[in-house]
Amino acid sequence: MATPGTGTLSRLSETGQTVASDDEDIRGRKVKDKDGEDVGKVTDLLIDDAEHKVRFLLVEHGGFLGIGDTKSFVPVDAITRITADDVFVDQSRERIAGAPRYDPDVVIDESAYYGDIYGYYGYLPFWGPGYLYPGYPYFR
């Protein structure tokens, strides 16, 4: 998954890499929206292979007992707080549910897709001038 100026984004689960500490691995934690409502759970992290930073959460939501789940990418910029069980984001559940879908059979230009995601959520893309990485200790 190539992106302008940063190389490739990869799912952490597919890289053989790990998070520095099990306490810092947010995969499997519930995602809560800006009102504290359940959104889904973090199923994976998209990392920038060049800078080794997390760029997106892969959030699985909807469905029942794992059937019919939808997956959406949420920029780490949306995170407002992390607890032992939850990841809080500054977006609504409806906003996340309406995010551009990723389908590898349809998405040809992944760089444009990631740009669309940032635009949808209203964040500056990480490859853009002036971008500042969020100051969360889990993603340094």
N, C-alpha and C positions, 0 to 999 in steps of 0.2 A: 504494500500500500504506500506508494510514493507520495510525498507532499513537498511543496516548494521549499527549497532551502534547508530541509531537515532530513531528507532521506526517506525512511520507511516507518510506518506505524505497524506494530504487531500486537496481537493479543498476547498478554503475558503468559497465559496458559499454554501457548504454542512455542514459546521461546526457550524453555528450559531454565529460565531465570527465576529468581524468587524475590520476594519482598524482604528487606533487611531483617525484619522481626515478624513473627506470627501475629503479634499484637497490632502491627501496622498493616496487615493484609485485610483490606475491607471487602474482599470478595465474600459473598454469602450474607453480607449485612443487608438489612432492610433499608430501602430508600424512603425517606419521608419528604413530603413537599413543603412549601413555605407555610402551610397551615398545620403542619404536623400530621397530615393524612398519609396513609400507606400508599406508595406508588408501585413498589415491586421490590426486587432485590438486585444487588450488584452481582453479575455472573462472571464478569471479566474486566480487565483493565487494558486499554490500548496505550502502549508505550511508544515513545519516539526512540527509534534505534540509535539515532545519532547523539541525542542528548540524554538518553536513559531517563526520561521524565514521563510521568503519566499524563496523557492528554485528554482521554475520554474514559468515562465509566460506561460499560455495557450493562444496561438496566433491562431486566426481563420483567414484564408486567402483563396483566390481563390473564385470560385463560383460567382453567380450573385443573388443579392437580398436574400442572405441567403441560396440559393439552391446550393448544390455542394461544400459548404465550406469544407476546410481541416483544421484540428487542429493539431498544432505542439507544443511541449514543448520546451521552450527556457530557458536555465539557466539564473538566474538573473546576473550572472557573465558577460553576454554579454551586459548589459546596460551601455551605455556611458553617457547618459544625459536624464533627464526627464523634460518636460515642462508641462504647464497646459493642453495641448491638445495631446502631443505626447510622445512616449517612443522611444528613439534612441538606436539602438544596433550596435555592431561592426561586424555584419555578413551581407552577401548579401541576397537579396530577394531570389535568386536561391538556396543559401545554406539552408535557412530556409525551402523552399519548398521541398528540398530533404532530410530533417531530417527523422530519423526513425519514422514511424507512430505508434500511440498507438491505439490498438484495444483490449479492455478488454476481448473479446472472444478468442483472439489469444495469447496475452501476458500472460504467465504463471508465469514467474519469474520477477516481477516488479523491483527488485533490479538490476538484470542484464540489464533490459531495461533502467533504469536511468543511469547506468554506460555506456551503449552504447550511450546515448544522450550526456553525458559529453565528451566521447571520440570523437564522431562525431564533436562536436564544438571545441574540443581541450582544454578543461578545466579539471582541477583536480576535482574529485568528492568531494562533501562536506564532505563525511565520510572518505576521504583519509588523511593520515598523511601530515601535512604541509599546509592544506587548510586554507585560510584566507577568511572570509566572506567579500563581497564587502562593501565598505564604503559609501553606499548611505543612506541618512537620512531616506528614505522611508522604508527601510528594516531593521531597527535596532530592 
